[in-house]
Amino acid sequence: MRYCVVGGSGYLLNLAVFTGMITLLGGHYASSAVIAFIVAWTSNFFLNKYWTFRRHERSAVAQGWRNLLVSLGTLTGNILLLQMFLWIGLPAVPAQAIAVVLVMPPNFLLNRRWSFR
């Protein structure tokens, strides 16, 4: 349940930053997705380490690298899905919303079994 709360807050943060980058700053969808990822990843990592998983056997740096590697893999999937959804005609913000939801399950499984194990 805690992971869902953290994930939900990260999801909203990601979409807020992405939407701001696209609508207010006229950013490109790929660079907007990367910036939104960086902001959400930072928040999610610390919340997951110290609240969700509470695993302190490894340092924040060691767990951070593992979590970052997993998250970069899911960012790649996110951008590929985002491109596909844009190609079929979805607007950028709904496309990002769907793409993020689709990459959440593998992100959770890999983080639970490897990053915060």
MODELLER restraints for C-alpha pairs under 7 A, 6 or more apart:
rsr = mdl.restraints
at = mdl.atoms
rsr.add(forms.Gaussian(group=physical.xy_distance, feature=features.Distance(at['CA:2:A'], at['CA:52:A']), mean=5.22, stdev=0.5))
rsr.add(forms.Gaussian(group=physical.xy_distance, feature=features.Distance(at['CA:3:A'], at['CA:48:A']), mean=6.89, stdev=0.5))
rsr.add(forms.Gaussian(group=physical.xy_distance, feature=features.Distance(at['CA:3:A'], at['CA:52:A']), mean=5.74, stdev=0.5))
rsr.add(forms.Gaussian(group=physical.xy_distance, feature=features.Distance(at['CA:6:A'], at['CA:44:A']), mean=6.11, stdev=0.5))
rsr.add(forms.Gaussian(group=physical.xy_distance, feature=features.Distance(at['CA:6:A'], at['CA:47:A']), mean=6.57, stdev=0.5))
rsr.add(forms.Gaussian(group=physical.xy_distance, feature=features.Distance(at['CA:6:A'], at['CA:48:A']), mean=6.91, stdev=0.5))
rsr.add(forms.Gaussian(group=physical.xy_distance, feature=features.Distance(at['CA:7:A'], at['CA:44:A']), mean=6.97, stdev=0.5))
rsr.add(forms.Gaussian(group=physical.xy_distance, feature=features.Distance(at['CA:10:A'], at['CA:40:A']), mean=4.93, stdev=0.5))
rsr.add(forms.Gaussian(group=physical.xy_distance, feature=features.Distance(at['CA:10:A'], at['CA:43:A']), mean=6.88, stdev=0.5))
rsr.add(forms.Gaussian(group=physical.xy_distance, feature=features.Distance(at['CA:10:A'], at['CA:44:A']), mean=5.98, stdev=0.5))
rsr.add(forms.Gaussian(group=physical.xy_distance, feature=features.Distance(at['CA:13:A'], at['CA:40:A']), mean=5.88, stdev=0.5))
rsr.add(forms.Gaussian(group=physical.xy_distance, feature=features.Distance(at['CA:14:A'], at['CA:36:A']), mean=4.76, stdev=0.5))
rsr.add(forms.Gaussian(group=physical.xy_distance, feature=features.Distance(at['CA:14:A'], at['CA:37:A']), mean=6.22, stdev=0.5))
rsr.add(forms.Gaussian(group=physical.xy_distance, feature=features.Distance(at['CA:14:A'], at['CA:40:A']), mean=5.40, stdev=0.5))
rsr.add(forms.Gaussian(group=physical.xy_distance, feature=features.Distance(at['CA:15:A'], at['CA:97:A']), mean=6.75, stdev=0.5))
rsr.add(forms.Gaussian(group=physical.xy_distance, feature=features.Distance(at['CA:17:A'], at['CA:36:A']), mean=5.15, stdev=0.5))
rsr.add(forms.Gaussian(group=physical.xy_distance, feature=features.Distance(at['CA:18:A'], at['CA:32:A']), mean=5.34, stdev=0.5))
rsr.add(forms.Gaussian(group=physical.xy_distance, feature=features.Distance(at['CA:18:A'], at['CA:33:A']), mean=5.94, stdev=0.5))
rsr.add(forms.Gaussian(group=physical.xy_distance, feature=features.Distance(at['CA:18:A'], at['CA:36:A']), mean=5.32, stdev=0.5))
rsr.add(forms.Gaussian(group=physical.xy_distance, feature=features.Distance(at['CA:19:A'], at['CA:93:A']), mean=6.26, stdev=0.5))
rsr.add(forms.Gaussian(group=physical.xy_distance, feature=features.Distance(at['CA:21:A'], at['CA:27:A']), mean=5.20, stdev=0.5))
rsr.add(forms.Gaussian(group=physical.xy_distance, feature=features.Distance(at['CA:21:A'], at['CA:32:A']), mean=5.59, stdev=0.5))
rsr.add(forms.Gaussian(group=physical.xy_distance, feature=features.Distance(at['CA:22:A'], at['CA:28:A']), mean=6.71, stdev=0.5))
rsr.add(forms.Gaussian(group=physical.xy_distance, feature=features.Distance(at['CA:22:A'], at['CA:29:A']), mean=6.78, stdev=0.5))
rsr.add(forms.Gaussian(group=physical.xy_distance, feature=features.Distance(at['CA:22:A'], at['CA:32:A']), mean=6.66, stdev=0.5))
rsr.add(forms.Gaussian(group=physical.xy_distance, feature=features.Distance(at['CA:30:A'], at['CA:79:A']), mean=6.63, stdev=0.5))
rsr.add(forms.Gaussian(group=physical.xy_distance, feature=features.Distance(at['CA:49:A'], at['CA:55:A']), mean=6.24, stdev=0.5))
rsr.add(forms.Gaussian(group=physical.xy_distance, feature=features.Distance(at['CA:53:A'], at['CA:116:A']), mean=6.60, stdev=0.5))
rsr.add(forms.Gaussian(group=physical.xy_distance, feature=features.Distance(at['CA:55:A'], at['CA:116:A']), mean=6.22, stdev=0.5))
rsr.add(forms.Gaussian(group=physical.xy_distance, feature=features.Distance(at['CA:63:A'], at['CA:115:A']), mean=5.58, stdev=0.5))
rsr.add(forms.Gaussian(group=physical.xy_distance, feature=features.Distance(at['CA:63:A'], at['CA:116:A']), mean=6.54, stdev=0.5))
rsr.add(forms.Gaussian(group=physical.xy_distance, feature=features.Distance(at['CA:66:A'], at['CA:115:A']), mean=4.94, stdev=0.5))
rsr.add(forms.Gaussian(group=physical.xy_distance, feature=features.Distance(at['CA:67:A'], at['CA:111:A']), mean=6.22, stdev=0.5))
rsr.add(forms.Gaussian(group=physical.xy_distance, feature=features.Distance(at['CA:67:A'], at['CA:115:A']), mean=5.15, stdev=0.5))
rsr.add(forms.Gaussian(group=physical.xy_distance, feature=features.Distance(at['CA:70:A'], at['CA:107:A']), mean=6.54, stdev=0.5))
rsr.add(forms.Gaussian(group=physical.xy_distance, feature=features.Distance(at['CA:70:A'], at['CA:110:A']), mean=6.64, stdev=0.5))
rsr.add(forms.Gaussian(group=physical.xy_distance, feature=features.Distance(at['CA:70:A'], at['CA:111:A']), mean=6.83, stdev=0.5))
rsr.add(forms.Gaussian(group=physical.xy_distance, feature=features.Distance(at['CA:71:A'], at['CA:107:A']), mean=6.59, stdev=0.5))
rsr.add(forms.Gaussian(group=physical.xy_distance, feature=features.Distance(at['CA:74:A'], at['CA:103:A']), mean=5.83, stdev=0.5))
rsr.add(forms.Gaussian(group=physical.xy_distance, feature=features.Distance(at['CA:74:A'], at['CA:107:A']), mean=6.34, stdev=0.5))
rsr.add(forms.Gaussian(group=physical.xy_distance, feature=features.Distance(at['CA:77:A'], at['CA:103:A']), mean=6.76, stdev=0.5))
rsr.add(forms.Gaussian(group=physical.xy_distance, feature=features.Distance(at['CA:78:A'], at['CA:99:A']), mean=5.29, stdev=0.5))
rsr.add(forms.Gaussian(group=physical.xy_distance, feature=features.Distance(at['CA:78:A'], at['CA:100:A']), mean=6.02, stdev=0.5))
rsr.add(forms.Gaussian(group=physical.xy_distance, feature=features.Distance(at['CA:78:A'], at['CA:103:A']), mean=6.34, stdev=0.5))
rsr.add(forms.Gaussian(group=physical.xy_distance, feature=features.Distance(at['CA:81:A'], at['CA:99:A']), mean=5.55, stdev=0.5))
rsr.add(forms.Gaussian(group=physical.xy_distance, feature=features.Distance(at['CA:82:A'], at['CA:95:A']), mean=5.65, stdev=0.5))
rsr.add(forms.Gaussian(group=physical.xy_distance, feature=features.Distance(at['CA:82:A'], at['CA:96:A']), mean=5.72, stdev=0.5))
rsr.add(forms.Gaussian(group=physical.xy_distance, feature=features.Distance(at['CA:82:A'], at['CA:99:A']), mean=5.77, stdev=0.5))
rsr.add(forms.Gaussian(group=physical.xy_distance, feature=features.Distance(at['CA:85:A'], at['CA:95:A']), mean=5.54, stdev=0.5))
rsr.add(forms.Gaussian(group=physical.xy_distance, feature=features.Distance(at['CA:86:A'], at['CA:92:A']), mean=6.45, stdev=0.5))
rsr.add(forms.Gaussian(group=physical.xy_distance, feature=features.Distance(at['CA:86:A'], at['CA:95:A']), mean=6.58, stdev=0.5))
